[in-house]
Amino acid sequence: MSLLAELLEAYVLITADNEGVASDHAKYLREHRDKLQEYVVKYVIRENK
């Protein structure tokens, strides 16, 4: 899976207003915490380099 696709999964999980997606959050977080952190740093916090 490409990095973009992995970060897209993180975006959907963080922003989705959907009970089905929300119910997957805990499992996804356990398995892909690094991708969620990467998404937040790159696109939410937007570190300036």
C-alpha positions as CSV (number, residue, x, y, z in Angstrom):
1,M,0.0,0.0,0.0
2,S,1.3,3.4,-0.9
3,L,2.1,6.1,1.8
4,L,-0.7,8.2,0.4
5,A,-3.2,5.4,0.8
6,E,-2.1,4.7,4.3
7,L,-2.4,8.4,5.2
8,L,-5.8,8.5,3.6
9,E,-7.0,5.7,5.9
10,A,-5.8,7.8,8.8
11,Y,-7.7,10.8,7.5
12,V,-10.9,8.9,7.1
13,L,-10.7,7.4,10.5
14,I,-10.0,10.8,12.2
15,T,-12.6,12.8,10.3
16,A,-15.4,10.4,9.5
17,D,-18.7,11.1,11.2
18,N,-19.9,7.5,10.8
19,E,-20.7,5.0,13.5
20,G,-19.2,2.1,11.5
21,V,-15.9,3.9,10.9
22,A,-15.8,5.1,14.5
23,S,-16.2,1.6,15.8
24,D,-13.0,0.6,13.9
25,H,-11.0,3.3,15.5
26,A,-9.6,1.4,18.5
27,K,-8.4,-1.5,16.4
28,Y,-6.9,0.8,13.7
29,L,-5.2,2.8,16.4
30,R,-3.6,-0.3,17.9
31,E,-2.4,-1.5,14.5
32,H,-1.5,1.8,12.8
33,R,-0.6,4.3,15.5
34,D,2.4,5.4,13.4
35,K,0.3,6.3,10.4
36,L,-2.1,8.3,12.5
37,Q,0.7,10.2,14.1
38,E,2.3,10.9,10.8
39,Y,-0.9,12.2,9.4
40,V,-1.5,14.5,12.3
41,V,2.1,15.9,12.2
42,K,2.1,16.4,8.4
43,Y,-1.4,17.6,7.8
44,V,-3.0,18.8,11.0
45,I,-0.1,20.4,12.8
46,R,1.8,21.1,9.6
47,E,5.3,21.4,10.9
48,N,7.2,24.1,9.0
49,K,10.6,23.0,7.9
